[in-house]
């Protein structure tokens, strides 16, 4: 594994990367470095998301409504570095119905996208057609996307961001 979390606290995260240098070709070496940096970015972002998780199973209040802890649910977050799976706490209103994740609200998650990824992809889509955005992410970020990345957000019924 080329990247690992050495330590993590509420004040800092220490990441370590290992970059394979088994090629004399500089482009291949840079690609190897990019892969290691993306893996470190995924690990670091996962740690950062954890800072926004609820510390306990106590009810929370959102928009003057009480929400009770329902358990952990797996969600895949989209980041500049790749897709991150993370189990996070979800809550349900006292009257039932839909659920919410306090982590998503506190971290400013837009659908499944971290704020930095949402900002980046929104800018790219405003400047380029979808196939060019896909090519840009593959070429410059080693990040594979579909031609029409959708970022689900509760207030956008179409799902297109």
N, C-alpha and C positions, 0 to 999 in steps of 0.2 A: 504494500500500500504506500503510494508516494506521499500522502498527506496524513497528518494526525493532529489531534488536539493534545497538546502537552499539558496545559492547565487552563482552567476557566473559573472566573469569579465574577462578581457583579461589577468589578472595576476593569478587568482586562481578560483577553483571551490570548493564549500563546499557541500558535500553530507551527508545525514543522512540515516542510515538504522535502521530498526526495525526487531529484530529477535524473532520469536515465540519460547517460551520455554515451550510448552505444553506437553512435553514428558520427561520421566526420562531416556530415552535411549540415550546414548551419540552419537551413529551413527545418529539417527534421528535428534538430536540437531545440529550436524555438517552439515547434509544435509540442514536443515533449514537455517543455517548460510550461506551455499554456495548459496542457492537460493537468499537470500537477497543481498549477495555480487555480484552475477551475475546481479541482477536488478540494483544495484548501478553502476556496470560497464557499463551496457547499457546506463543508464542515463548520466554518466560521459563522455562516448565515444561520445554520441550524442552532448553534449555540446562542446567537443573538436573538433569534425568535423565542428561545426558551426564557429569555429575560422578561418577556411579555405574557408568559403563561401565568394563570392563577396559582398562587402559592398553596392554596388549600381547596377544600370542597365546599366552602361556605357559599351561601347564596350571594348573588351580586345584584346591583340595581343599575338598570340601563333605561334611560328615558322615563324615569319615574316608575318603572315596572320592575318587580322582583322576579329574578330568574334563578331557578334551582339547578344545582349540579346534576347532570345526567350520566356522566362518564367520559371516557376518552374515545375519540374517533380519529381514525387515520385521515390525513389530508395531504395532498401533494402540492407543495408550494413551488411556483415558478420563479426562478432567480436568474440573474445574468450568468451565473456559473453552472446552471443546470437545475433539474427538477429535484426537490428535496421532500422525501416522505417524513411526516412528523405526526405523532399522536398528540392531540391537544384536547383540552377539556372543553366540553360543550354544555350549554345551559338551555333550559326550557322554561318558558313563562309559567307562572303558577296556574294559568288557565289552560295550559297545554299548547298545542300548535307548533309553530316553527321553533327551531333551535338557533342558538348563536354561539360563537366562540369568542370569549373575551380577548384571547390572544390576537385574533384577526382585527378586532376593534382597536385595541391598544397599539398594535404595531402598524396600523394604517394599511392593512392588506386590502387590495382591490381585487375582489373575487378570489383568485388563487395566486395573484402576483404580488411579490414584495414591492414596496414603493419604488425602489430604484429600477427594477425590471419594468414596471408599468410605465414609469417616466421615459425610460429608454425606448421601449417598443412603441409608445405613443408618438414620440418624436420621429422615430424612423418611419412609421406608417404615414406621418404627415408629410414626409419628404420624398418617399419612394413608393413604388408599387409593391404589393405583397411579395411577388417573386424575388424582387431585389432585397427586401428585408430578410427573407429566408436565406438568400445567398450571403448577405452581409453577416448574419449571425453564424452561419457555417464557416465562412472564410475567416472572419476576424475574431470570433469568440469560441469557435469549435462547439457551437450550440445549435442543435438541430431543432427546427420549428416547422410547422406546417405552413402552407401558403396563407392560411387565414387563421391566425392565432386568435382565439376568443378568450377574453378575460371576463369571467362571469362576475357580475356585481348585482346585488339585490335591486338596485335602483335602475338598472339598465335591462329591461325586459328582453331586448334583442340578444343580449349576451355579447354583442360586439363592442369592443372598447376602442 
